[in-house]
């Protein structure tokens, strides 16, 4: 399984802290976050990845090269202009050669990507999304799901109190998902996933572990990987 890493964001909210440094290269515990993410993939048997870059693409490629130093094989799909997460995936269609693991470039979770794909395959979905239960979901969008399928995505609500299942930014998709991507710029989260859910084609995979997001200064400060690598469980591919 090949991974597609969405690493083209500007990181506007982290700019006061890191200046012009691309968000995926934000240093956590002395190493770029993207390096930790690629190690997470490698340690789970996913050794081929396409980095979907935009802002700071030259700096990212100069830092990671072909991935050999990390035990990975890396390719690059570079946006000529901001295309959003859906547009970036559409641009990278030429790299698709089977079921793909798609991950946000600013999150790490304890999901087993092979279990995620097995769940998708057994249910026959076009895709599957890794869900994590958080104790306070006010600042995050929630995912309404039942009997193993996503029903709808609910926008974040500051008035919401209590725990909820949220999107962890980790997915597996068959090549058919690329048929659902509109031309030009689009959002995977707003334009594509809700459509798949409404058609009963998006599997909800509940993950028992945790996930970390560095998208905002607040989340960055709370991330346990600031000081050390999170206690991720190594799972061999099946």
Steps between C-alpha positions, in 0.01 A plus 500: 500500500633842403448804724398845379600767752312831478786737579423813297344729759630848581492447877366853547407445865851377582675782313548719811698214656696361204505783247522383138582140590252261329262354758602136431858591594403647839757352743367273771756360740776617268367334184257617232144382557489357147802282578317356801196437284702319235662288772149415622413379149824306461463325834159376387628352177402792274827585329382684187362850529407793280536839665237743375675832549439862414631773724863430587524205260866564419591509868307179572664315211845631597444369854367154410634425153406158369434368850782246498642634827167416666464160337225638276444558128366854451345670199367854474187658355536879512204736471565789258247698705288426810252226405366387838520144624267365231677685221840382622380139490355548152834637382675191639273254315791384282664344805199283591571130443257331741340557837652812654554619855437876521619692807501865602848643525437648844354202689625170639273235649530152642287341227617181334478585127465133409203457734349813345535349153371161614187665639447688173553184293266283709220757475560584136534874550667742262685633803540482875577768755682451831289638786628588847296569810599822676374621835442858390385537139398867508787613279469214251247381248315184606417188303157344522526128420307179556547130423847561360407777252540877510161672480605864510765747607402767752680834505679599821273658757639699793175436689539122480593336829645157558683228309448408136653310211706723270680466169866412560620602154591143398321320217525212257346532154462282197593658165126561447517787748693703243189489278320704767754784503377811319716688256709783638529598864289312753492378857510128573331565835220728378442404136580128475463317831142622570398383152648154557328484839161595356532213251592247768852455363716621790591255775534627858796333672512561875859514627570414864811718524578871490595752236692825500448812289750785464274723289463775760737644761276360775508147355874529439564587863291204619665249269699237692740467206646840582736329740504142381355260249142400594453142621379363169445127464686332215271271303629272225312502166265212422 
